[in-house]
């Protein structure tokens, strides 16, 4: 389980994942909830939504999710593409800690209102331009990432590398294919990891954690985005977060990532007759 940002109560929990390329060969061989007004669809493709009443202090975050229709948009995107045997409900609620995660026991993706607030606070302190759009992008990346865990769990998908890295790849795969808006949001996601990396001391990084360091995730997202559209995202090669040396292989990284996920997901796509 993981999400876009770290949970303060679990050190560096969901901030980091290393580069785990899903090549076409590896893919073939190794990879081979519901609000009253938005009920989940019936059947194997059900991706539901639920909103729990926010506790004191979380009202603005709950309103942001509803107004921007973050859960609805991601639910619609995933339900149109993939069917699941048991379904998944995306639940927004108040929590003790700011986190987001997929729980395989309940089949729920939980997004805490506190997590929304933490995301806004971070981005507010860095750059207030297009703040709502960038916060929304961070949350959409989180939901796609957690959605990848749900797909892997319910379909028992094999994969190459660490699951957290593969889930990052899935989030990038989804956002990049959505065109200019999704790509802008993914660039903002990369910048958020950069901010966390700048705010971290080396001794605070747990290199044995299932996630990779923040700086690596920032570089990964920039690399895949640049590799998908190098003529559009040349500015991402800044020599610091994404170096010139790394950028020279980014088109191949993106192409391997894209082919890998498409191969892996093909049997489960909506409309292909596969249960």
C-alpha positions as a Python dict, from the first residue, in 0.01 Angstrom:
ca = {
    (1, 'X'): (0, 0, 0),
    (2, 'X'): (115, 348, -69),
    (3, 'X'): (10, 687, -180),
    (4, 'X'): (140, 1015, -301),
    (5, 'X'): (287, 1158, 20),
    (6, 'X'): (440, 1026, 335),
    (7, 'X'): (236, 972, 648),
    (8, 'X'): (405, 1154, 937),
    (9, 'X'): (325, 872, 1180),
    (10, 'X'): (493, 616, 954),
    (11, 'X'): (837, 755, 858),
    (12, 'X'): (875, 809, 484),
    (13, 'X'): (591, 570, 430),
    (14, 'X'): (455, 666, 95),
    (15, 'X'): (704, 915, -30),
    (16, 'X'): (940, 699, -221),
    (17, 'X'): (993, 420, -466),
    (18, 'X'): (1296, 322, -668),
    (19, 'X'): (1310, 292, -1044),
    (20, 'X'): (1152, -39, -1144),
    (21, 'X'): (1137, -54, -1522),
    (22, 'X'): (870, -279, -1661),
    (23, 'X'): (1016, -386, -1993),
    (24, 'X'): (817, -564, -2256),
    (25, 'X'): (1025, -875, -2207),
    (26, 'X'): (988, -863, -1831),
    (27, 'X'): (619, -807, -1874),
    (28, 'X'): (580, -1112, -2095),
    (29, 'X'): (797, -1332, -1876),
    (30, 'X'): (769, -1191, -1523),
    (31, 'X'): (487, -943, -1528),
    (32, 'X'): (395, -1211, -1833),
    (33, 'X'): (-1724, 469, -125),
    (34, 'X'): (-2076, 518, -233),
    (35, 'X'): (-2237, 858, -175),
    (36, 'X'): (-2617, 854, -207),
    (37, 'X'): (-2597, 1049, -533),
    (38, 'X'): (-2315, 835, -677),
    (39, 'X'): (-2399, 466, -619),
    (40, 'X'): (-2148, 211, -743),
    (41, 'X'): (-2219, 29, -1066),
    (42, 'X'): (-2333, -330, -1036),
    (43, 'X'): (-2124, -617, -1165),
    (44, 'X'): (-1756, -700, -1180),
    (45, 'X'): (-1639, -353, -1285),
    (46, 'X'): (-1776, -176, -977),
    (47, 'X'): (-1566, 112, -847),
    (48, 'X'): (-1770, 279, -575),
    (49, 'X'): (-1738, 605, -383),
    (50, 'X'): (-1835, 703, -30),
    (51, 'X'): (-1794, 1021, 170),
    (52, 'X'): (-1802, 1005, 547),
    (53, 'X'): (-1899, 1317, 738),
    (54, 'X'): (-1584, 1515, 821),
    (55, 'X'): (-1490, 1570, 1179),
    (56, 'X'): (-1422, 1916, 1312),
    (57, 'X'): (-1147, 2089, 1119),
    (58, 'X'): (-1182, 1878, 802),
    (59, 'X'): (-1479, 2047, 641),
    (60, 'X'): (-1279, 2244, 386),
    (61, 'X'): (-1090, 1935, 273),
    (62, 'X'): (-1412, 1737, 234),
    (63, 'X'): (-1567, 2018, 34),
    (64, 'X'): (-1260, 2036, -189),
    (65, 'X'): (-1287, 1668, -279),
    (66, 'X'): (-1657, 1698, -358),
    (67, 'X'): (-1633, 2024, -549),
    (68, 'X'): (-1341, 1911, -763),
    (69, 'X'): (-1495, 1563, -806),
    (70, 'X'): (-1156, 1402, -758),
    (71, 'X'): (-1286, 1060, -655),
    (72, 'X'): (-1559, 1063, -919),
    (73, 'X'): (-1317, 1143, -1198),
    (74, 'X'): (-1070, 868, -1108),
    (75, 'X'): (-1353, 620, -1046),
    (76, 'X'): (-1499, 692, -1389),
    (77, 'X'): (-1161, 656, -1558),
    (78, 'X'): (-1079, 323, -1395),
    (79, 'X'): (-1428, 176, -1430),
    (80, 'X'): (-1430, 250, -1802),
    (81, 'X'): (-1101, 68, -1846),
    (82, 'X'): (-1090, -227, -1607),
    (83, 'X'): (-1320, -478, -1444),
    (84, 'X'): (-1255, -626, -1101),
    (85, 'X'): (-1387, -949, -950),
    (86, 'X'): (-1479, -794, -614),
    (87, 'X'): (-1497, -422, -681),
    (88, 'X'): (-1336, -137, -490),
    (89, 'X'): (-1482, 154, -294),
    (90, 'X'): (-1295, 483, -269),
    (91, 'X'): (-1377, 631, 70),
    (92, 'X'): (-1304, 984, 188),
    (93, 'X'): (-1304, 1019, 567),
    (94, 'X'): (-1146, 1180, 870),
    (95, 'X'): (-853, 986, 1014),
    (96, 'X'): (-604, 1006, 1294),
    (97, 'X'): (-318, 1056, 1050),
    (98, 'X'): (-292, 1213, 703),
    (99, 'X'): (-274, 910, 479),
    (100, 'X'): (-420, 727, 183),
    (101, 'X'): (-405, 353, 126),
    (102, 'X'): (-566, 45, -23),
    (103, 'X'): (-685, -217, 225),
    (104, 'X'): (-710, -561, 60),
    (105, 'X'): (-915, -695, 352),
    (106, 'X'): (-1199, -449, 297),
    (107, 'X'): (-1148, -369, -70),
    (108, 'X'): (-1138, 1, 14),
    (109, 'X'): (-913, 284, -94),
    (110, 'X'): (-922, 533, 193),
    (111, 'X'): (-827, 897, 140),
    (112, 'X'): (-812, 1091, 464),
    (113, 'X'): (-927, 1452, 475),
    (114, 'X'): (-614, 1522, 677),
    (115, 'X'): (-409, 1399, 382),
    (116, 'X'): (-579, 1656, 160),
    (117, 'X'): (-491, 1925, 411),
    (118, 'X'): (-128, 1816, 433),
    (119, 'X'): (-100, 1823, 54),
    (120, 'X'): (-244, 2176, 35),
    (121, 'X'): (-15, 2301, 312),
    (122, 'X'): (293, 2171, 134),
    (123, 'X'): (203, 2320, -203),
    (124, 'X'): (78, 2645, -50),
    (125, 'X'): (416, 2702, 108),
    (126, 'X'): (601, 2643, -218),
    (127, 'X'): (391, 2805, -490),
    (128, 'X'): (35, 2931, -468),
    (129, 'X'): (-24, 2959, -842),
    (130, 'X'): (-279, 2708, -976),
    (131, 'X'): (-292, 2566, -623),
    (132, 'X'): (-622, 2382, -656),
    (133, 'X'): (-516, 2220, -983),
    (134, 'X'): (-189, 2101, -836),
    (135, 'X'): (-353, 1966, -520),
    (136, 'X'): (-606, 1786, -735),
    (137, 'X'): (-325, 1637, -943),
    (138, 'X'): (-151, 1508, -631),
    (139, 'X'): (-470, 1344, -512),
    (140, 'X'): (-547, 1190, -850),
    (141, 'X'): (-197, 1042, -860),
    (142, 'X'): (-258, 897, -516),
    (143, 'X'): (-584, 735, -622),
    (144, 'X'): (-431, 587, -936),
    (145, 'X'): (-141, 457, -732),
    (146, 'X'): (-375, 293, -481),
    (147, 'X'): (-588, 169, -769),
    (148, 'X'): (-283, -14, -899),
    (149, 'X'): (-254, -195, -566),
    (150, 'X'): (-618, -298, -601),
    (151, 'X'): (-563, -431, -952),
    (152, 'X'): (-254, -622, -846),
    (153, 'X'): (-433, -766, -542),
    (154, 'X'): (-760, -870, -702),
    (155, 'X'): (-614, -1001, -1025),
    (156, 'X'): (-309, -1147, -850),
    (157, 'X'): (-90, -981, -1110),
    (158, 'X'): (279, -1075, -1127),
    (159, 'X'): (516, -786, -1172),
    (160, 'X'): (886, -705, -1195),
    (161, 'X'): (1048, -501, -919),
    (162, 'X'): (884, -365, -605),
    (163, 'X'): (509, -321, -597),
    (164, 'X'): (536, 42, -487),
    (165, 'X'): (747, 126, -792),
    (166, 'X'): (507, -56, -1021),
    (167, 'X'): (214, 134, -869),
    (168, 'X'): (397, 461, -938),
    (169, 'X'): (438, 352, -1297),
    (170, 'X'): (66, 286, -1324),
    (171, 'X'): (-15, 635, -1195),
    (172, 'X'): (223, 787, -1449),
    (173, 'X'): (76, 568, -1723),
    (174, 'X'): (-274, 692, -1644),
    (175, 'X'): (-195, 1063, -1613),
    (176, 'X'): (40, 1092, -1910),
    (177, 'X'): (-217, 936, -2143),
    (178, 'X'): (-475, 1196, -2037),
    (179, 'X'): (-306, 1469, -2235),
    (180, 'X'): (-192, 1816, -2135),
    (181, 'X'): (-391, 1839, -1811),
    (182, 'X'): (-278, 1502, -1679),
    (183, 'X'): (80, 1580, -1774),
    (184, 'X'): (71, 1916, -1596),
    (185, 'X'): (-58, 1743, -1287),
    (186, 'X'): (211, 1476, -1303),
    (187, 'X'): (477, 1747, -1331),
    (188, 'X'): (331, 1901, -1014),
    (189, 'X'): (349, 1560, -846),
    (190, 'X'): (718, 1537, -929),
    (191, 'X'): (774, 1885, -786),
    (192, 'X'): (602, 1781, -464),
    (193, 'X'): (841, 1491, -419),
    (194, 'X'): (1125, 1734, -485),
    (195, 'X'): (997, 1955, -203),
    (196, 'X'): (984, 1662, 37),
    (197, 'X'): (1338, 1564, -63),
    (198, 'X'): (1465, 1915, 0),
    (199, 'X'): (1302, 1909, 342),
    (200, 'X'): (1463, 1578, 443),
    (201, 'X'): (1792, 1495, 608),
    (202, 'X'): (1989, 1204, 472),
    (203, 'X'): (1984, 1028, 809),
    (204, 'X'): (1602, 1034, 804),
    (205, 'X'): (1581, 821, 490),
    (206, 'X'): (1515, 453, 549),
    (207, 'X'): (1683, 284, 255),
    (208, 'X'): (1534, -51, 358),
    (209, 'X'): (1181, 85, 324),
    (210, 'X'): (954, -56, 54),
    (211, 'X'): (942, 292, -97),
    (212, 'X'): (1233, 472, -256),
    (213, 'X'): (1367, 813, -150),
    (214, 'X'): (1168, 1121, -243),
    (215, 'X'): (1437, 1246, -478),
    (216, 'X'): (1423, 919, -673),
    (217, 'X'): (1047, 944, -714),
    (218, 'X'): (1074, 1304, -830),
    (219, 'X'): (1334, 1201, -1087),
    (220, 'X'): (1130, 901, -1198),
    (221, 'X'): (815, 1098, -1265),
    (222, 'X'): (1006, 1368, -1448),
    (223, 'X'): (1188, 1107, -1654),
    (224, 'X'): (875, 923, -1761),
    (225, 'X'): (694, 1245, -1841),
    (226, 'X'): (987, 1378, -2040),
    (227, 'X'): (1030, 1044, -2214),
    (228, 'X'): (666, 1042, -2322),
    (229, 'X'): (678, 1394, -2470),
    (230, 'X'): (1039, 1517, -2491),
    (231, 'X'): (953, 1802, -2727),
    (232, 'X'): (698, 1935, -2477),
    (233, 'X'): (875, 1876, -2146),
    (234, 'X'): (1234, 1969, -2218),
    (235, 'X'): (1234, 2204, -1919),
    (236, 'X'): (1210, 1904, -1687),
    (237, 'X'): (1573, 1821, -1763),
    (238, 'X'): (1714, 2068, -1511),
    (239, 'X'): (2045, 1899, -1432),
    (240, 'X'): (1947, 1851, -1069),
    (241, 'X'): (1623, 1657, -1026),
    (242, 'X'): (1652, 1507, -1374),
    (243, 'X'): (2005, 1505, -1509),
    (244, 'X'): (2106, 1507, -1872),
    (245, 'X'): (2255, 1159, -1839),
    (246, 'X'): (1932, 1012, -1700),
    (247, 'X'): (1720, 1197, -1956),
    (248, 'X'): (1897, 1027, -2245),
    (249, 'X'): (1729, 699, -2153),
    (250, 'X'): (1388, 837, -2057),
    (251, 'X'): (1217, 772, -2390),
    (252, 'X'): (1313, 405, -2363),
    (253, 'X'): (1203, 396, -1998),
    (254, 'X'): (863, 539, -2084),
    (255, 'X'): (815, 308, -2381),
    (256, 'X'): (904, 3, -2170),
    (257, 'X'): (668, 121, -1896),
    (258, 'X'): (384, 181, -2142),
    (259, 'X'): (426, -152, -2321),
    (260, 'X'): (459, -338, -1994),
    (261, 'X'): (138, -207, -1841),
    (262, 'X'): (-59, -244, -2162),
    (263, 'X'): (52, -606, -2194),
    (264, 'X'): (-28, -674, -1832),
    (265, 'X'): (-372, -513, -1840),
    (266, 'X'): (-492, -631, -2180),
    (267, 'X'): (-676, -945, -2055),
    (268, 'X'): (-866, -736, -1798),
    (269, 'X'): (-981, -440, -2003),
    (270, 'X'): (-1350, -361, -2022),
    (271, 'X'): (-1522, -487, -2332),
    (272, 'X'): (-1280, -767, -2417),
    (273, 'X'): (-1509, -1043, -2294),
    (274, 'X'): (-1281, -1146, -2009),
    (275, 'X'): (-1458, -1192, -1675),
}
